[in-house]
């Protein structure tokens, strides 16, 4: 979890590249893997979905931690956070993006089994596998409404890309172009 200490990320200790665009690129890659999946195993397809949800939510940590201390007030203001703290930023991200709220719930449940402070009380996951076509689909259901998992991750990715561009990471525009070429959502 991110913090407000002003500590910077040492990218040499990660597997996500050398700059803040790495985690964003990882989510694009995970979405592309789902989009292009020729996977006959429902379990592997669920793992792919879990990975994308986890990356989408943890971009909140990465975004906060890679933002220089002197720009965190601006970052908090961009999302309309109550103050310029990590908890206020994370709470506001969940409030303004249902897709990221879903990703948070999936990421947290995948690691901690249960969610004690979840906003989405009527949230379930459905997995359908067709033995004949060998196709597996993952659906995220809220209040009985089913949405393909990739739609949620694609919208979450777009949300992060737009925020990164707004905050001055022009490199994110190339990810936006790649996403538009695939039109995953």
N, CA, C and O of each residue as an XYZ file, in Angstrom:
740
protein
N       0.846     -1.170      0.000
C       0.000      0.000      0.000
C       0.893      1.236      0.000
O       1.936      1.270      0.654
N       0.470      2.229     -0.732
C       1.219      3.484     -0.801
C       1.179      4.195      0.546
O       0.389      3.859      1.429
N       2.053      5.183      0.673
C       2.049      5.973      1.897
C       2.357      7.418      1.563
O       2.567      7.763      0.400
N       2.385      8.246      2.562
C       2.612      9.675      2.372
C       4.015     10.100      2.791
O       4.260     11.285      3.016
N       4.928      9.157      2.897
C       6.248      9.465      3.441
C       7.124     10.289      2.513
O       8.116     10.865      2.959
N       6.786     10.359      1.248
C       7.639     11.061      0.303
C       8.727     10.166     -0.254
O       9.541     10.600     -1.069
N       8.743      8.919      0.184
C       9.710      7.944     -0.284
C       9.488      7.681     -1.773
O       8.347      7.546     -2.216
N      10.567      7.608     -2.542
C      10.465      7.352     -3.971
C      10.647      5.863     -4.257
O      11.280      5.146     -3.483
N      10.096      5.416     -5.356
C      10.219      4.020     -5.754
C      11.608      3.786     -6.334
O      12.085      4.570     -7.155
N      12.247      2.717     -5.910
C      13.513      2.291     -6.490
C      13.170      1.273     -7.576
O      12.962      0.094     -7.290
N      13.115      1.743     -8.827
C      12.702      0.875     -9.925
C      13.659     -0.291    -10.154
O      13.288     -1.274    -10.794
N      14.889     -0.196     -9.638
C      15.830     -1.305     -9.801
C      15.407     -2.521     -8.975
O      15.959     -3.608     -9.147
N      14.442     -2.346     -8.089
C      13.958     -3.447     -7.260
C      12.619     -3.993     -7.766
O      11.969     -4.776     -7.073
N      12.209     -3.585     -8.963
C      10.932     -4.042     -9.510
C      11.149     -4.764    -10.833
O      12.242     -4.746    -11.400
N      10.108     -5.385    -11.301
C      10.100     -6.033    -12.615
C       9.175     -5.283    -13.566
O       8.606     -5.879    -14.480
N       9.026     -3.979    -13.353
C       8.052     -3.206    -14.116
C       8.671     -2.106    -14.966
O       7.974     -1.166    -15.346
N       9.937     -2.197    -15.269
C      10.566     -1.172    -16.085
C      11.263     -0.136    -15.228
O      11.459     -0.329    -14.028
N      11.632      0.960    -15.859
C      12.442      1.977    -15.187
C      11.710      3.280    -14.923
O      12.331      4.262    -14.517
N      10.405      3.310    -15.145
C       9.679      4.560    -14.952
C       8.211      4.269    -14.666
O       7.786      3.115    -14.731
N       7.431      5.302    -14.350
C       6.026      5.103    -13.985
C       5.150      4.528    -15.098
O       4.050      4.049    -14.822
N       5.609      4.566    -16.342
C       4.804      4.037    -17.442
C       4.816      2.506    -17.436
O       3.915      1.884    -17.999
N       5.817      1.894    -16.812
C       5.911      0.434    -16.772
C       4.663     -0.253    -16.247
O       4.140     -1.144    -16.917
N       4.163      0.125    -15.070
C       2.948     -0.523    -14.564
C       1.732     -0.296    -15.471
O       0.881     -1.176    -15.603
N       1.658      0.862    -16.084
C       0.562      1.151    -17.013
C       0.680      0.254    -18.249
O      -0.320     -0.266    -18.746
N       1.899      0.081    -18.734
C       2.148     -0.806    -19.878
C       1.801     -2.246    -19.528
O       1.292     -2.991    -20.365
N       2.075     -2.631    -18.295
C       1.750     -3.988    -17.845
C       0.252     -4.241    -17.933
O      -0.168     -5.310    -18.374
N      -0.556     -3.274    -17.520
C      -2.007     -3.447    -17.606
C      -2.455     -3.539    -19.059
O      -3.323     -4.351    -19.381
N      -1.889     -2.734    -19.933
C      -2.217     -2.836    -21.359
C      -1.880     -4.235    -21.864
O      -2.685     -4.854    -22.561
N      -0.713     -4.728    -21.521
C      -0.293     -6.061    -21.952
C      -1.252     -7.127    -21.413
O      -1.637     -8.040    -22.144
N      -1.637     -7.015    -20.141
C      -2.564     -7.995    -19.562
C      -3.912     -7.961    -20.272
O      -4.512     -9.008    -20.513
N      -4.387     -6.777    -20.605
C      -5.644     -6.664    -21.353
C      -5.499     -7.295    -22.738
O      -6.406     -7.985    -23.204
N      -4.372     -7.061    -23.388
C      -4.140     -7.660    -24.704
C      -4.098     -9.180    -24.609
O      -4.608     -9.869    -25.493
N      -3.501     -9.708    -23.552
C      -3.441    -11.157    -23.369
C      -4.846    -11.745    -23.233
O      -5.138    -12.800    -23.795
N      -5.702    -11.070    -22.498
C      -7.087    -11.538    -22.361
C      -7.801    -11.442    -23.702
O      -8.491    -12.377    -24.108
N      -7.638    -10.313    -24.393
C      -8.299    -10.069    -25.674
C      -7.919    -11.133    -26.701
O      -8.761    -11.593    -27.472
N      -6.647    -11.516    -26.701
C      -6.134    -12.456    -27.699
C      -6.126    -13.894    -27.191
O      -5.630    -14.787    -27.878
N      -6.662    -14.127    -26.013
C      -6.544    -15.439    -25.365
C      -7.160    -16.550    -26.197
O      -8.285    -16.456    -26.687
N      -6.385    -17.585    -26.330
C      -6.844    -18.825    -26.934
C      -6.623    -19.899    -25.868
O      -5.859    -20.847    -26.049
N      -7.320    -19.709    -24.760
C      -7.080    -20.524    -23.575
C      -8.266    -21.452    -23.356
O      -9.414    -21.013    -23.283
N      -7.968    -22.734    -23.253
C      -9.058    -23.680    -23.023
C      -9.268    -23.966    -21.541
O     -10.272    -24.574    -21.169
N      -8.358    -23.546    -20.705
C      -8.479    -23.808    -19.274
C      -9.172    -22.644    -18.562
O      -8.657    -21.526    -18.568
N     -10.327    -22.895    -17.953
C     -10.992    -21.823    -17.208
C     -10.115    -21.260    -16.091
O     -10.167    -20.062    -15.809
N      -9.319    -22.102    -15.460
C      -8.474    -21.641    -14.367
C      -7.425    -20.642    -14.863
O      -7.200    -19.615    -14.222
N      -6.791    -20.932    -15.988
C      -5.803    -20.001    -16.540
C      -6.470    -18.689    -16.920
O      -5.918    -17.615    -16.682
N      -7.645    -18.773    -17.504
C      -8.362    -17.552    -17.898
C      -8.734    -16.730    -16.667
O      -8.676    -15.501    -16.710
N      -9.115    -17.385    -15.576
C      -9.414    -16.663    -14.338
C      -8.154    -16.017    -13.774
O      -8.210    -14.902    -13.255
N      -7.021    -16.706    -13.870
C      -5.760    -16.113    -13.407
C      -5.431    -14.857    -14.209
O      -4.965    -13.864    -13.649
N      -5.671    -14.901    -15.511
C      -5.413    -13.730    -16.352
C      -6.277    -12.556    -15.894
O      -5.811    -11.419    -15.822
N      -7.520    -12.844    -15.592
C      -8.438    -11.809    -15.132
C      -7.999    -11.257    -13.778
O      -8.012    -10.045    -13.562
N      -7.614    -12.143    -12.875
C      -7.150    -11.711    -11.551
C      -5.928    -10.806    -11.675
O      -5.837     -9.785    -10.994
N      -4.993    -11.179    -12.540
C      -3.791    -10.358    -12.729
C      -4.142     -8.962    -13.224
O      -3.599     -7.975    -12.728
N      -5.043     -8.870    -14.194
C      -5.423     -7.556    -14.728
C      -6.120     -6.717    -13.658
O      -5.846     -5.523    -13.535
N      -7.005     -7.322    -12.896
C      -7.697     -6.581    -11.831
C      -6.706     -6.064    -10.799
O      -6.806     -4.923    -10.348
N      -5.756     -6.903    -10.431
C      -4.766     -6.515     -9.427
C      -3.896     -5.375     -9.932
O      -3.649     -4.414     -9.203
N      -3.434     -5.472    -11.161
C      -2.618     -4.395    -11.727
C      -3.426     -3.112    -11.824
O      -2.932     -2.039    -11.477
N      -4.669     -3.213    -12.294
C      -5.502     -2.008    -12.445
C      -5.662     -1.296    -11.109
O      -5.547     -0.072    -11.043
N      -5.925     -2.048    -10.043
C      -6.082     -1.396     -8.752
C      -4.746     -0.882     -8.218
O      -4.677      0.236     -7.706
N      -3.697     -1.676     -8.330
C      -2.421     -1.251     -7.755
C      -1.778     -0.094     -8.512
O      -0.787      0.472     -8.051
N      -2.322      0.256     -9.650
C      -1.869      1.488    -10.294
C      -2.156      2.694     -9.406
O      -1.498      3.726     -9.537
N      -3.125      2.576     -8.507
C      -3.363      3.672     -7.552
C      -2.118      3.879     -6.693
O      -1.674      5.011     -6.506
N      -1.557      2.795     -6.172
C      -0.319      2.884     -5.383
C       0.829      3.443     -6.223
O       1.543      4.356     -5.807
N       0.983      2.873     -7.406
C       2.086      3.288     -8.275
C       1.960      4.757     -8.660
O       2.948      5.491     -8.662
N       0.766      5.174     -8.980
C       0.563      6.568     -9.377
C       0.904      7.495     -8.220
O       1.601      8.494     -8.401
N       0.415      7.166     -7.038
C       0.677      8.001     -5.863
C       2.170      8.045     -5.543
O       2.735      9.115     -5.317
N       2.799      6.873     -5.526
C       4.207      6.795     -5.124
C       5.160      7.387     -6.159
O       6.231      7.872     -5.795
N       4.799      7.358     -7.432
C       5.685      7.928     -8.450
C       5.469      9.416     -8.633
O       6.266     10.091     -9.284
N       4.406      9.921     -8.067
C       4.148     11.362     -8.148
C       5.083     12.073     -7.164
O       5.093     11.743     -5.978
N       5.862     13.036     -7.640
C       6.744     13.757     -6.717
C       5.937     14.391     -5.585
O       4.814     14.852     -5.789
N       6.518     14.407     -4.408
C       5.849     14.945     -3.217
C       5.231     16.317     -3.487
O       4.115     16.594     -3.048
N       5.948     17.168     -4.202
C       5.464     18.532     -4.441
C       4.280     18.585     -5.415
O       3.656     19.635     -5.567
N       3.963     17.451     -6.083
C       2.822     17.437     -7.008
C       1.646     16.625     -6.487
O       0.629     16.512     -7.171
N       1.763     16.064     -5.302
C       0.674     15.226     -4.781
C      -0.588     16.031     -4.498
O      -1.694     15.508     -4.634
N      -0.442     17.281     -4.111
C      -1.626     18.123     -3.911
C      -2.374     18.268     -5.228
O      -3.603     18.204     -5.263
N      -1.629     18.462     -6.310
C      -2.243     18.569     -7.640
C      -2.916     17.260     -8.034
O      -4.036     17.268     -8.544
N      -2.241     16.132     -7.801
C      -2.813     14.830     -8.129
C      -4.104     14.602     -7.351
O      -5.103     14.156     -7.915
N      -4.084     14.906     -6.067
C      -5.289     14.751     -5.246
C      -6.410     15.649     -5.758
O      -7.571     15.242     -5.784
N      -6.066     16.864     -6.163
C      -7.075     17.806     -6.669
C      -7.666     17.336     -7.993
O      -8.858     17.519     -8.239
N      -6.843     16.732     -8.846
C      -7.320     16.259    -10.150
C      -8.463     15.264     -9.982
O      -9.421     15.280    -10.756
N      -8.366     14.398     -8.976
C      -9.433     13.416     -8.764
C     -10.504     13.914     -7.799
O     -11.521     13.250     -7.599
N     -10.278     15.077     -7.204
C     -11.255     15.631     -6.271
C     -11.187     15.010     -4.892
O     -12.203     14.920     -4.202
N     -10.000     14.577     -4.479
C      -9.833     13.970     -3.150
C     -10.076     15.001     -2.054
O      -9.874     16.197     -2.262
N     -10.505     14.537     -0.903
C     -10.819     15.416      0.231
C      -9.588     16.153      0.743
O      -9.693     17.278      1.233
N      -8.426     15.525      0.631
C      -7.168     16.176      1.013
C      -6.050     15.544      0.190
O      -6.314     14.729     -0.694
N      -4.816     15.911      0.473
C      -3.715     15.395     -0.338
C      -2.987     14.229      0.334
O      -1.757     14.175      0.358
N      -3.773     13.300      0.878
C      -3.225     12.096      1.503
C      -3.503     10.879      0.620
O      -4.402     10.891     -0.221
N      -2.707      9.832      0.835
C      -2.920      8.579      0.108
C      -4.325      8.017      0.345
O      -4.991      7.675     -0.632
N      -4.816      7.901      1.590
C      -6.166      7.349      1.776
C      -7.241      8.157      1.049
O      -8.158      7.580      0.464
N      -7.137      9.472      1.082
C      -8.136     10.307      0.401
C      -8.071     10.091     -1.107
O      -9.108     10.030     -1.769
N      -6.865      9.976     -1.653
C      -6.699      9.723     -3.085
C      -7.311      8.375     -3.460
O      -8.101      8.293     -4.401
N      -6.952      7.316     -2.729
C      -7.456      5.976     -3.032
C      -8.976      5.906     -2.904
O      -9.640      5.308     -3.751
N      -9.528      6.505     -1.862
C     -10.985      6.511     -1.691
C     -11.669      7.210     -2.852
O     -12.679      6.729     -3.367
N     -11.123      8.336     -3.262
C     -11.753      9.101     -4.344
C     -11.662      8.362     -5.676
O     -12.605      8.396     -6.467
N     -10.549      7.704     -5.930
C     -10.418      6.915     -7.159
C     -11.531      5.876     -7.219
O     -12.157      5.693     -8.263
N     -11.776      5.199     -6.108
C     -12.850      4.192     -6.065
C     -14.223      4.824     -6.245
O     -15.105      4.226     -6.862
N     -14.408      6.017     -5.717
C     -15.710      6.687     -5.836
C     -16.006      7.116     -7.266
O     -17.150      7.032     -7.713
N     -14.998      7.569     -7.980
C     -15.274      8.113     -9.318
C     -15.125      7.086    -10.433
O     -15.519      7.353    -11.568
N     -14.569      5.927    -10.134
C     -14.443      4.883    -11.153
C     -14.971      3.563    -10.598
O     -14.299      2.893     -9.814
N     -16.173      3.204    -11.011
C     -16.738      1.924    -10.587
C     -15.842      0.781    -11.046
O     -15.729     -0.236    -10.363
N     -15.204      0.948    -12.204
C     -14.321     -0.101    -12.712
C     -13.139     -0.325    -11.774
O     -12.758     -1.467    -11.517
N     -12.562      0.752    -11.266
C     -11.445      0.608    -10.333
C     -11.917      0.119     -8.970
O     -11.175     -0.575     -8.276
N     -13.126      0.466     -8.578
C     -13.685     -0.081     -7.333
C     -13.837     -1.599     -7.462
O     -13.548     -2.341     -6.523
N     -14.288     -2.048     -8.622
C     -14.408     -3.489     -8.872
C     -13.032     -4.143     -8.837
O     -12.853     -5.193     -8.218
N     -12.067     -3.523     -9.500
C     -10.706     -4.074     -9.519
C     -10.129     -4.162     -8.115
O      -9.450     -5.132     -7.776
N     -10.399     -3.154     -7.304
C      -9.914     -3.182     -5.920
C     -10.504     -4.375     -5.173
O      -9.797     -5.081     -4.453
N     -11.798     -4.589     -5.350
C     -12.447     -5.698     -4.656
C     -11.885     -7.040     -5.118
O     -11.630     -7.923     -4.300
N     -11.690     -7.194     -6.429
C     -11.126     -8.440     -6.948
C      -9.688     -8.640     -6.469
O      -9.309     -9.740     -6.067
N      -8.894     -7.574     -6.515
C      -7.493     -7.660     -6.087
C      -7.398     -7.993     -4.606
O      -6.599     -8.840     -4.206
N      -8.204     -7.333     -3.800
C      -8.166     -7.555     -2.353
C      -8.666     -8.953     -2.004
O      -8.053     -9.646     -1.192
N      -9.762     -9.364     -2.605
C     -10.297    -10.697     -2.329
C      -9.326    -11.780     -2.790
O      -9.213    -12.826     -2.152
N      -8.624    -11.532     -3.897
C      -7.665    -12.507     -4.402
C      -6.468    -12.698     -3.494
O      -5.845    -13.760     -3.495
N      -6.148    -11.687     -2.727
C      -4.994    -11.780     -1.823
C      -5.411    -12.110     -0.393
O      -4.743    -12.890      0.286
N      -6.503    -11.523      0.061
C      -6.892    -11.628      1.473
C      -8.142    -12.473      1.702
O      -8.615    -12.554      2.835
N      -8.682    -13.092      0.684
C      -9.845    -13.966      0.727
C     -11.154    -13.212      0.904
O     -12.135    -13.530      0.231
N     -11.196    -12.237      1.776
C     -12.433    -11.501      2.038
C     -12.155    -10.006      2.014
O     -11.015     -9.563      2.155
N     -13.209     -9.253      1.836
C     -13.110     -7.799      1.804
C     -13.936     -7.260      2.954
O     -15.153     -7.438      2.989
N     -13.278     -6.602      3.895
C     -14.002     -6.106      5.061
C     -14.620     -4.740      4.818
O     -15.609     -4.387      5.460
N     -14.051     -3.963      3.897
C     -14.560     -2.609      3.670
C     -14.979     -2.408      2.217
O     -14.761     -1.339      1.647
N     -15.564     -3.408      1.633
C     -15.943     -3.310      0.231
C     -17.168     -2.449      0.016
O     -18.116     -2.476      0.801
N     -17.132     -1.690     -1.056
C     -18.273     -0.846     -1.400
C     -19.348     -1.628     -2.147
O     -20.521     -1.255     -2.122
N     -18.956     -2.701     -2.803
C     -19.855     -3.413     -3.700
C     -20.388     -4.667     -3.023
O     -19.778     -5.734     -3.103
N     -21.507     -4.536     -2.369
C     -22.063     -5.653     -1.600
C     -22.680     -6.722     -2.502
O     -22.731     -7.891     -2.121
N     -23.147     -6.339     -3.688
C     -23.817     -7.283     -4.577
C     -22.940     -7.625     -5.771
O     -23.396     -7.595     -6.914
N     -21.684     -7.949     -5.504
C     -20.688     -8.206     -6.532
C     -20.365     -9.696     -6.561
O     -20.041    -10.285     -5.530
N     -20.452    -10.302     -7.739
C     -20.070    -11.699     -7.918
C     -19.290    -11.837     -9.221
O     -19.279    -10.937    -10.061
N     -18.646    -12.974     -9.362
C     -17.921    -13.308    -10.582
C     -18.525    -14.597    -11.129
O     -18.781    -15.539    -10.381
N     -18.750    -14.628    -12.442
C     -19.240    -15.838    -13.098
C     -18.247    -16.228    -14.179
O     -17.730    -15.378    -14.904
N     -17.993    -17.512    -14.274
C     -17.092    -18.026    -15.303
C     -17.875    -19.039    -16.124
O     -18.475    -19.970    -15.586
N     -17.858    -18.839    -17.437
C     -18.548    -19.757    -18.345
C     -17.510    -20.400    -19.255
O     -16.645    -19.723    -19.809
N     -17.610    -21.701    -19.396
C     -16.696    -22.413    -20.292
C     -17.515    -23.245    -21.261
O     -18.417    -23.976    -20.853
N     -17.203    -23.134    -22.530
C     -17.860    -23.908    -23.573
C     -16.904    -25.023    -23.989
O     -15.871    -24.762    -24.607
N     -17.248    -26.263    -23.650
C     -16.372    -27.393    -23.969
C     -16.192    -27.574    -25.470
O     -15.138    -28.017    -25.927
N     -17.213    -27.233    -26.228
C     -17.138    -27.414    -27.681
C     -16.167    -26.421    -28.327
O     -15.309    -26.814    -29.117
N     -16.304    -25.147    -27.993
C     -15.433    -24.124    -28.595
C     -14.157    -23.910    -27.792
O     -13.224    -23.258    -28.262
N     -14.117    -24.456    -26.586
C     -12.982    -24.278    -25.660
C     -12.821    -22.827    -25.216
O     -11.743    -22.421    -24.782
N     -13.883    -22.056    -25.326
C     -13.825    -20.645    -24.944
C     -14.286    -20.479    -23.496
O     -15.264    -21.085    -23.060
N     -13.553    -19.644    -22.773
C     -13.913    -19.316    -21.400
C     -14.179    -17.826    -21.314
O     -13.393    -17.016    -21.804
N     -15.280    -17.472    -20.695
C     -15.620    -16.060    -20.483
C     -15.745    -15.802    -18.992
O     -16.254    -16.627    -18.232
N     -15.261    -14.626    -18.598
C     -15.358    -14.208    -17.202
C     -16.258    -12.985    -17.157
O     -16.047    -12.014    -17.884
N     -17.255    -13.045    -16.299
C     -18.221    -11.955    -16.149
C     -18.124    -11.394    -14.739
O     -17.990    -12.140    -13.768
N     -18.192    -10.090    -14.640
C     -18.285     -9.422    -13.352
C     -19.737     -8.983    -13.223
O     -20.262     -8.291    -14.095
N     -20.377     -9.383    -12.144
C     -21.804     -9.110    -11.967
C     -22.017     -8.210    -10.754
O     -21.511     -8.475     -9.664
N     -22.770     -7.151    -10.971
C     -23.159     -6.256     -9.884
C     -24.660     -6.059     -9.990
O     -25.182     -5.634    -11.020
N     -25.337     -6.380     -8.898
C     -26.800     -6.290     -8.863
C     -27.434     -7.027    -10.042
O     -28.423     -6.567    -10.612
N     -26.860     -8.170    -10.400
C     -27.412     -8.995    -11.461
C     -27.023     -8.579    -12.868
O     -27.335     -9.294    -13.820
N     -26.358     -7.456    -13.030
C     -25.929     -7.013    -14.363
C     -24.543     -7.569    -14.662
O     -23.592     -7.348    -13.912
N     -24.447     -8.299    -15.779
C     -23.194     -8.952    -16.160
C     -22.401     -8.075    -17.127
O     -22.942     -7.536    -18.092
N     -21.109     -7.949    -16.842
C     -20.207     -7.189    -17.703
C     -18.979     -8.048    -17.963
O     -18.413     -8.607    -17.023
N     -18.552     -8.166    -19.224
C     -17.320     -8.912    -19.483
C     -16.150     -8.281    -18.732
O     -16.012     -7.058    -18.694
N     -15.315     -9.121    -18.138
C     -14.193     -8.605    -17.355
C     -13.306     -7.669    -18.161
O     -12.844     -6.657    -17.633
N     -13.062     -7.981    -19.415
C     -12.177     -7.150    -20.228
C     -12.734     -5.744    -20.419
O     -11.963     -4.792    -20.536
N     -14.043     -5.596    -20.454
C     -14.632     -4.252    -20.547
C     -14.245     -3.421    -19.324
O     -13.916     -2.241    -19.445
N     -14.287     -4.037    -18.165
C     -13.936     -3.335    -16.925
C     -12.463     -2.947    -16.935
O     -12.117     -1.812    -16.605
N     -11.596     -3.880    -17.311
C     -10.159     -3.587    -17.304
C      -9.797     -2.569    -18.381
O      -8.923     -1.727    -18.174
N     -10.459     -2.645    -19.521
C     -10.206     -1.662    -20.580
C     -10.592     -0.258    -20.152
O      -9.860      0.697    -20.411
N     -11.740     -0.129    -19.495
C     -12.156      1.200    -19.011
C     -11.238      1.692    -17.900
O     -10.927      2.881    -17.834
N     -10.800      0.787    -17.026
C      -9.859      1.171    -15.966
C      -8.548      1.649    -16.583
O      -7.980      2.648    -16.141
N      -8.075      0.949    -17.590
C      -6.838      1.342    -18.265
C      -6.983      2.717    -18.904
O      -6.096      3.562    -18.776
N      -8.091      2.941    -19.586
C      -8.327      4.266    -20.186
C      -8.335      5.361    -19.114
O      -7.786      6.442    -19.324
N      -8.953      5.080    -17.977
C      -9.018      6.062    -16.899
C      -7.610      6.427    -16.440
O      -7.290      7.605    -16.283
N      -6.769      5.414    -16.225
C      -5.401      5.677    -15.779
C      -4.600      6.414    -16.849
O      -3.851      7.340    -16.538
N      -4.755      6.010    -18.098
C      -4.023      6.682    -19.176
C      -4.380      8.159    -19.206
O      -3.493      9.007    -19.305
N      -5.665      8.478    -19.122
C      -6.092      9.887    -19.140
C      -5.511     10.652    -17.954
O      -5.093     11.800    -18.105
N      -5.480     10.032    -16.782
C      -4.902     10.695    -15.614
C      -3.403     10.923    -15.815
O      -2.893     12.003    -15.517
N      -2.705      9.917    -16.314
C      -1.266     10.054    -16.558
C      -0.989     11.177    -17.553
O      -0.082     11.982    -17.342
N      -1.753     11.236    -18.623
C      -1.557     12.306    -19.611
C      -1.812     13.658    -18.960
O      -1.050     14.604    -19.155
N      -2.885     13.740    -18.188
C      -3.213     14.997    -17.501
C      -2.082     15.431    -16.570
O      -1.818     16.625    -16.424
N      -1.422     14.470    -15.946
C      -0.348     14.781    -15.000
C       1.003     14.990    -15.685
O       2.015     15.203    -15.017
N       1.016     14.929    -17.026
C       2.237     15.268    -17.753
C       3.072     14.106    -18.240
O       4.182     14.312    -18.730
N       2.569     12.890    -18.120
C       3.291     11.739    -18.656
C       2.857     11.535    -20.105
O       1.978     10.724    -20.394
N       3.478     12.274    -20.999
C       3.071     12.232    -22.404
C       3.270     10.847    -23.015
O       2.620     10.512    -24.005
N       4.165     10.034    -22.432
C       4.394      8.681    -22.938
C       3.122      7.839    -22.880
O       2.976      6.875    -23.633
N       2.219      8.197    -22.001
C       0.969      7.441    -21.876
C       0.119      7.554    -23.133
O      -0.728      6.695    -23.381
N       0.329      8.588    -23.926
C      -0.435      8.751    -25.166
C      -0.163      7.597    -26.128
O      -1.060      7.192    -26.867
N       1.059      7.060    -26.131
C       1.346      5.921    -27.010
C       0.569      4.687    -26.564
O       0.162      3.871    -27.391
N       0.366      4.551    -25.260
C      -0.447      3.441    -24.765
C      -1.903      3.630    -25.172
O      -2.600      2.667    -25.494
N      -2.354      4.880    -25.153
C      -3.719      5.178    -25.575
C      -3.913      4.801    -27.040
O      -4.944      4.237    -27.406
N      -2.934      5.108    -27.871
C      -3.006      4.746    -29.288
C      -3.082      3.231    -29.454
O      -3.878      2.731    -30.248
N      -2.260      2.504    -28.710
C      -2.276      1.042    -28.785
C      -3.622      0.487    -28.333
O      -4.148     -0.446    -28.939
N      -4.165      1.049    -27.290
C      -5.467      0.608    -26.789
C      -6.556      0.888    -27.817
O      -7.438      0.057    -28.032
N      -6.496      2.047    -28.445
C      -7.492      2.398    -29.461
C      -7.422      1.460    -30.661
O      -8.449      1.161    -31.269
N      -6.226      0.993    -31.009
C      -6.078      0.063    -32.129
C      -6.785     -1.250    -31.847
O      -7.348     -1.866    -32.752
N      -6.755     -1.674    -30.602
C      -7.379     -2.948    -30.239
C      -8.847     -2.793    -29.869
O      -9.608     -3.759    -29.914
N      -9.246     -1.575    -29.503
C     -10.643     -1.295    -29.129
C     -11.222     -2.415    -28.275
O     -12.201     -3.062    -28.648
N     -10.592     -2.631    -27.116
C     -10.983     -3.731    -26.239
C     -12.259     -3.468    -25.466
O     -12.891     -4.411    -24.989
N     -12.657     -2.198    -25.328
C     -13.858     -1.996    -24.507
C     -14.952     -1.431    -25.298
O     -16.039     -1.195    -24.770
